[in-house]
Amino acid sequence: GVPAGCDHTGFKVGRINGWPKFIATGEDPPPNVVEAVRYFDAVNFAARAKAPGIVTVGFIDTTCPPTGVYAAYNALSGRKQIFDDIPTGHANSPEAMKAMREAILAHAAAAKTAVR
């Protein structure tokens, strides 16, 4: 699905901050605020995730901007795949649901084979 709570300090490198916009667009926060929001940024935890995963990204999502989704995806260290849902906003389209379902079924089938 769509990773939320990502890229709270995206503004530092010219990106839109992710939901819930702890730092508003155009705001110039004090350094202690910038440091505090990093603690809540899922991008900083993504590298610790070891499980396989699938991420979906809507290219017109204004809640979880694609730049933040890609920041989280790029930080994931396990096996991963991304479904680019170009015409979609903050929703899971039938195509995204299908991609997630297929990834789950493939993972389950591989796990079953590994146990035998």
Backbone as ProteinMPNN parsed JSONL, in Angstrom:
{"seq_chain_A": "GVPAGCDHTGFKVGRINGWPKFIATGEDPPPNVVEAVRYFDAVNFAARAKAPGIVTVGFIDTTCPPTGVYAAYNALSGRKQIFDDIPTGHANSPEAMKAMREAILAHAAAAKTAVR", "coords_chain_A": {"N_chain_A": [[0.808, -1.182, 0.0], [0.227, 2.347, 0.261], [2.819, 4.135, 1.68], [2.516, 6.108, 4.512], [3.205, 9.121, 6.39], [5.765, 9.974, 5.71], [8.856, 11.512, 4.753], [9.029, 14.01, 6.122], [10.814, 16.071, 6.255], [11.253, 16.807, 3.687], [11.23, 19.295, 2.474], [13.732, 20.343, 2.869], [15.264, 19.497, 0.781], [13.967, 20.343, -1.447], [11.535, 19.006, -1.867], [8.019, 18.162, -1.467], [6.61, 18.109, 1.746], [5.531, 15.183, 3.472], [2.38, 13.685, 4.56], [1.506, 13.956, 7.97], [2.032, 16.648, 7.397], [3.728, 18.006, 9.324], [5.458, 20.113, 9.214], [4.585, 22.945, 7.678], [4.045, 23.762, 4.204], [6.305, 26.052, 2.899], [6.975, 27.009, 5.383], [9.474, 28.041, 7.73], [10.95, 26.334, 9.859], [12.261, 26.198, 13.268], [15.491, 24.737, 14.05], [15.254, 22.717, 16.067], [12.674, 21.754, 15.746], [12.779, 20.607, 13.21], [14.584, 18.514, 13.732], [13.039, 17.072, 15.577], [10.796, 16.155, 14.053], [11.979, 14.318, 12.4], [12.212, 12.076, 13.944], [9.723, 10.947, 13.806], [9.442, 10.192, 11.207], [8.694, 7.926, 8.751], [10.423, 7.176, 6.722], [12.915, 7.066, 7.868], [12.795, 4.73, 9.284], [12.404, 2.773, 7.467], [14.647, 1.479, 6.386], [15.216, -0.428, 8.245], [13.351, -2.372, 7.903], [12.947, -5.676, 7.045], [11.358, -7.516, 5.845], [9.791, -8.748, 2.829], [8.182, -6.508, 0.544], [5.486, -4.61, -0.946], [4.853, -1.574, -2.491], [2.587, 0.995, -3.248], [2.032, 3.766, -5.394], [0.406, 6.742, -6.023], [0.459, 8.982, -8.613], [-0.739, 11.464, -8.554], [-1.23, 12.016, -5.948], [-1.869, 14.035, -3.306], [-1.841, 13.88, -0.607], [-0.058, 11.885, 0.361], [2.631, 12.541, -1.061], [4.189, 11.547, -4.17], [7.004, 11.831, -4.137], [7.718, 11.498, -1.448], [6.797, 8.896, -1.028], [8.49, 7.493, -2.749], [10.892, 8.101, -1.476], [10.645, 6.609, 0.872], [10.357, 4.025, -0.244], [12.825, 3.713, -1.584], [14.484, 3.579, 0.601], [13.89, 1.155, 1.771], [15.202, -1.972, 2.716], [14.807, -4.644, 2.264], [13.527, -7.264, 0.003], [11.674, -5.792, -2.556], [8.981, -4.172, -4.288], [7.44, -1.836, -6.499], [4.386, -0.294, -7.363], [3.492, 1.78, -9.799], [0.977, 3.944, -9.916], [-0.1, 5.829, -11.957], [-2.388, 7.554, -12.811], [-3.693, 8.001, -10.386], [-4.84, 9.339, -7.257], [-4.884, 9.783, -3.772], [-5.608, 6.927, -3.109], [-6.457, 3.441, -3.399], [-6.424, 1.979, -6.356], [-8.299, -0.344, -8.457], [-6.35, -1.644, -9.987], [-4.035, -1.291, -8.454], [-4.778, -2.708, -6.177], [-4.938, -5.25, -7.289], [-2.242, -5.681, -7.968], [-1.102, -5.71, -5.389], [-2.448, -7.905, -4.271], [-1.532, -9.984, -5.97], [1.194, -9.929, -5.312], [1.115, -10.701, -2.63], [0.019, -13.293, -2.84], [2.031, -14.534, -4.36], [4.146, -14.383, -2.557], [3.135, -15.984, -0.477], [2.944, -18.454, -1.822], [5.645, -18.941, -2.382], [6.622, -19.165, 0.205], [5.305, -21.45, 1.047], [6.455, -23.358, -0.64], [9.081, -23.232, 0.26], [8.896, -24.378, 2.767], [8.442, -27.044, 2.348]], "CA_chain_A": [[0.0, 0.0, 0.0], [0.893, 3.651, 0.234], [3.411, 4.486, 2.963], [2.186, 7.454, 5.001], [4.106, 9.604, 7.427], [7.112, 9.938, 5.141], [9.517, 12.678, 4.155], [8.627, 15.232, 6.832], [11.807, 17.123, 6.018], [11.472, 16.897, 2.244], [11.448, 20.698, 2.09], [15.168, 20.644, 2.943], [15.873, 19.148, -0.505], [13.091, 20.784, -2.528], [10.359, 18.155, -2.058], [6.841, 18.465, -0.65], [6.557, 17.298, 2.959], [4.453, 14.198, 3.506], [1.317, 13.739, 5.566], [0.468, 14.964, 8.175], [2.573, 17.999, 7.196], [4.166, 18.6, 10.589], [6.036, 21.396, 8.818], [3.752, 23.428, 6.57], [4.729, 24.221, 2.995], [6.744, 27.442, 2.997], [7.368, 27.334, 6.754], [10.895, 27.948, 8.044], [10.911, 25.95, 11.27], [13.531, 26.198, 13.997], [16.206, 23.455, 13.928], [14.782, 21.675, 16.985], [11.459, 21.176, 15.16], [13.242, 19.74, 12.115], [15.135, 17.302, 14.352], [11.953, 16.315, 16.216], [9.941, 15.456, 13.082], [12.73, 13.17, 11.852], [11.935, 10.939, 14.815], [8.433, 10.381, 13.415], [9.446, 10.004, 9.755], [8.784, 6.504, 8.402], [11.584, 6.948, 5.854], [14.055, 6.743, 8.72], [12.618, 3.379, 9.807], [12.251, 1.844, 6.339], [15.869, 0.683, 6.195], [15.211, -1.528, 9.218], [12.374, -3.377, 7.477], [13.619, -6.78, 6.347], [10.344, -8.326, 5.164], [9.471, -8.32, 1.463], [7.047, -5.595, 0.537], [5.036, -3.929, -2.156], [4.429, -0.199, -2.244], [1.871, 1.603, -4.368], [2.169, 5.223, -5.396], [-0.434, 7.497, -6.95], [1.256, 10.126, -9.053], [-1.419, 12.731, -8.257], [-1.562, 11.965, -4.527], [-1.42, 15.24, -2.601], [-1.742, 13.552, 0.812], [1.249, 11.217, 0.461], [3.228, 12.859, -2.36], [5.049, 10.505, -4.737], [8.404, 11.988, -3.733], [7.854, 10.88, -0.128], [6.618, 7.454, -1.194], [9.739, 6.985, -3.316], [11.934, 8.199, -0.445], [10.473, 5.431, 1.73], [10.637, 2.831, -1.048], [14.27, 3.629, -1.818], [15.149, 3.256, 1.864], [13.614, -0.23, 2.152], [16.38, -2.799, 2.459], [14.409, -5.998, 1.885], [12.987, -7.397, -1.352], [10.607, -4.802, -2.675], [8.502, -3.791, -5.608], [6.579, -0.658, -6.45], [3.381, -0.21, -8.412], [3.243, 3.178, -10.157], [-0.429, 4.13, -10.287], [0.06, 7.183, -12.475], [-3.556, 8.443, -12.803], [-4.417, 7.887, -9.124], [-4.506, 10.192, -6.126], [-4.724, 9.082, -2.5], [-6.568, 5.818, -3.113], [-5.972, 2.209, -4.01], [-7.22, 1.65, -7.537], [-8.403, -1.795, -8.675], [-5.064, -2.13, -10.493], [-3.117, -1.36, -7.313], [-5.24, -3.824, -5.347], [-4.542, -6.475, -7.991], [-0.789, -5.822, -7.812], [-0.83, -6.113, -4.009], [-2.953, -9.271, -4.116], [-0.595, -10.882, -6.66], [2.436, -9.98, -4.53], [0.838, -11.496, -1.426], [-0.131, -14.691, -3.242], [3.354, -15.023, -4.759], [4.917, -14.553, -1.326], [2.59, -17.157, 0.213], [3.327, -19.645, -2.589], [7.081, -19.148, -2.176], [6.801, -19.623, 1.585], [4.826, -22.831, 1.075], [7.476, -24.159, -1.314], [10.276, -23.236, 1.108], [8.645, -25.227, 3.933], [8.426, -28.459, 1.936]], "C_chain_A": [[0.855, 1.251, 0.0], [1.504, 3.94, 1.605], [3.09, 5.934, 3.334], [3.215, 7.862, 6.051], [5.552, 9.649, 6.982], [7.569, 11.308, 4.65], [9.09, 13.999, 4.791], [9.606, 16.383, 6.636], [12.161, 17.226, 4.54], [11.779, 18.311, 1.778], [12.929, 21.064, 2.08], [15.882, 20.361, 1.622], [14.921, 19.426, -1.67], [11.887, 19.904, -2.811], [9.22, 18.642, -1.171], [6.872, 17.562, 0.574], [5.358, 16.366, 2.906], [3.449, 14.456, 4.616], [1.894, 13.326, 6.908], [0.961, 16.406, 8.12], [2.893, 18.677, 8.535], [4.788, 19.97, 10.353], [5.286, 21.84, 7.571], [4.609, 23.88, 5.394], [5.061, 25.699, 3.141], [7.194, 27.857, 4.385], [8.886, 27.189, 6.906], [11.008, 27.619, 9.532], [12.272, 26.059, 11.945], [14.174, 24.808, 13.92], [15.691, 22.353, 14.856], [13.498, 21.016, 16.479], [11.841, 20.21, 14.04], [13.784, 18.431, 12.688], [14.033, 16.446, 14.963], [11.116, 15.548, 15.197], [10.669, 14.28, 12.434], [12.466, 11.906, 12.664], [10.648, 10.223, 14.408], [8.359, 10.042, 11.926], [9.68, 8.538, 9.406], [9.958, 6.196, 7.479], [12.781, 6.499, 6.69], [13.96, 5.355, 9.345], [12.592, 2.337, 8.692], [13.476, 0.952, 6.156], [15.934, -0.499, 7.157], [14.248, -2.641, 8.83], [13.089, -4.439, 6.652], [12.634, -7.632, 5.547], [10.151, -7.838, 3.734], [8.253, -7.4, 1.491], [6.709, -5.083, -0.841], [4.501, -2.571, -1.731], [3.668, 0.268, -3.475], [2.005, 3.113, -4.253], [1.263, 5.819, -6.459], [0.306, 8.77, -7.337], [0.562, 11.47, -8.855], [-1.913, 12.749, -6.809], [-0.997, 13.21, -3.85], [-1.338, 15.01, -1.091], [-0.39, 12.916, 1.113], [1.944, 11.413, -0.878], [4.165, 11.758, -2.862], [6.515, 10.622, -4.313], [8.661, 11.344, -2.374], [7.716, 9.375, -0.184], [7.906, 6.843, -1.746], [10.892, 7.085, -2.321], [11.859, 6.986, 0.479], [10.833, 4.156, 0.977], [12.144, 2.652, -1.244], [15.039, 3.249, -0.556], [14.915, 1.812, 2.301], [14.8, -1.115, 1.789], [16.041, -4.228, 2.052], [13.988, -6.066, 0.422], [11.78, -6.486, -1.447], [10.192, -4.652, -4.122], [7.576, -2.596, -5.432], [5.624, -0.698, -7.629], [3.096, 1.271, -8.643], [1.826, 3.3, -10.694], [-0.595, 5.572, -10.765], [-1.208, 8.035, -12.4], [-4.292, 8.522, -11.465], [-3.903, 8.873, -8.085], [-4.308, 9.341, -4.886], [-5.802, 8.009, -2.377], [-5.862, 4.585, -3.653], [-6.908, 1.86, -5.149], [-7.362, 0.132, -7.635], [-7.082, -2.392, -9.173], [-4.037, -2.263, -9.363], [-3.489, -2.522, -6.399], [-4.826, -5.154, -5.969], [-3.043, -6.72, -7.82], [-0.437, -6.283, -6.399], [-1.269, -7.553, -3.768], [-1.986, -10.277, -4.75], [0.717, -11.021, -5.887], [2.253, -10.839, -3.281], [0.745, -12.975, -1.772], [1.209, -15.297, -3.655], [4.226, -15.275, -3.529], [4.452, -15.801, -0.574], [2.992, -18.447, -0.499], [4.809, -19.962, -2.385], [7.355, -19.675, -0.767], [6.383, -21.08, 1.72], [5.869, -23.769, 0.475], [8.719, -24.293, -0.435], [10.124, -24.18, 2.294], [8.749, -26.699, 3.571], [9.772, -29.069, 1.934]], "O_chain_A": [[2.062, 1.199, -0.236], [0.778, 3.986, 2.599], [3.359, 6.86, 2.569], [3.993, 7.038, 6.532], [6.462, 9.395, 7.772], [6.774, 12.134, 4.201], [8.824, 14.979, 4.095], [9.249, 17.544, 6.834], [13.249, 17.682, 4.188], [12.503, 18.504, 0.801], [13.34, 21.983, 1.371], [16.957, 20.901, 1.36], [15.043, 18.83, -2.739], [11.271, 20.024, -3.87], [9.427, 19.43, -0.247], [7.135, 16.366, 0.449], [4.307, 16.712, 2.366], [3.638, 15.313, 5.479], [2.713, 12.408, 6.958], [0.363, 17.289, 8.735], [2.4, 19.764, 8.835], [4.664, 20.872, 11.181], [5.348, 21.183, 6.532], [5.746, 24.32, 5.566], [4.191, 26.506, 3.471], [7.741, 28.947, 4.554], [9.501, 26.32, 6.287], [11.145, 28.516, 10.364], [13.308, 26.017, 11.282], [13.473, 23.812, 13.744], [15.688, 21.182, 14.478], [13.259, 19.84, 16.757], [11.282, 19.117, 13.941], [13.47, 17.356, 12.177], [14.086, 15.219, 14.876], [10.757, 14.398, 15.448], [10.024, 13.341, 11.968], [12.496, 10.798, 12.128], [10.505, 9.023, 14.642], [7.3, 9.641, 11.442], [10.728, 7.975, 9.723], [10.441, 5.064, 7.458], [13.564, 5.651, 6.262], [14.948, 4.856, 9.883], [12.743, 1.144, 8.956], [13.337, -0.22, 5.803], [16.643, -1.47, 6.894], [14.326, -3.742, 9.375], [13.759, -4.122, 5.67], [13.043, -8.388, 4.666], [10.324, -6.653, 3.452], [7.4, -7.515, 2.37], [7.521, -5.115, -1.766], [3.786, -2.448, -0.736], [4.055, -0.028, -4.605], [2.081, 3.663, -3.155], [1.334, 5.459, -7.634], [0.726, 9.54, -6.473], [1.204, 12.514, -8.974], [-2.896, 13.417, -6.489], [0.217, 13.412, -3.827], [-0.817, 15.86, -0.368], [0.331, 13.357, 2.008], [1.86, 10.545, -1.747], [4.852, 11.114, -2.069], [7.192, 9.606, -4.15], [9.7, 10.717, -2.168], [8.423, 8.652, 0.518], [8.359, 5.802, -1.27], [11.781, 6.234, -2.326], [12.885, 6.403, 0.83], [11.54, 3.3, 1.509], [12.667, 1.549, -1.082], [16.119, 2.664, -0.635], [15.67, 1.293, 3.123], [15.34, -1.018, 0.687], [16.903, -4.946, 1.546], [14.071, -5.08, -0.31], [10.964, -6.418, -0.528], [10.943, -4.96, -5.047], [7.008, -2.377, -4.362], [5.993, -1.08, -8.739], [2.524, 1.939, -7.781], [1.516, 2.822, -11.786], [-1.156, 6.416, -10.066], [-1.115, 9.178, -11.952], [-5.401, 9.053, -11.408], [-2.716, 9.197, -8.032], [-3.646, 8.304, -4.934], [-6.776, 8.165, -1.64], [-4.808, 4.678, -4.282], [-8.059, 1.487, -4.923], [-6.629, -0.602, -6.972], [-6.738, -3.519, -8.819], [-3.268, -3.223, -9.32], [-2.615, -3.236, -5.906], [-4.412, -6.074, -5.263], [-2.625, -7.848, -7.555], [0.425, -7.144, -6.223], [-0.551, -8.33, -3.139], [-1.659, -11.297, -4.143], [1.284, -12.112, -5.817], [3.139, -11.614, -2.92], [1.322, -13.816, -1.082], [1.491, -16.452, -3.332], [4.956, -16.265, -3.471], [5.272, -16.583, -0.093], [3.344, -19.429, 0.155], [5.18, -21.126, -2.234], [8.219, -20.531, -0.575], [7.03, -21.854, 2.426], [6.134, -24.843, 1.015], [9.339, -25.356, -0.395], [11.116, -24.727, 2.778], [9.112, -27.518, 4.416], [9.915, -30.248, 1.611]]}, "name": "protein", "num_of_chains": 1, "seq": "GVPAGCDHTGFKVGRINGWPKFIATGEDPPPNVVEAVRYFDAVNFAARAKAPGIVTVGFIDTTCPPTGVYAAYNALSGRKQIFDDIPTGHANSPEAMKAMREAILAHAAAAKTAVR"}
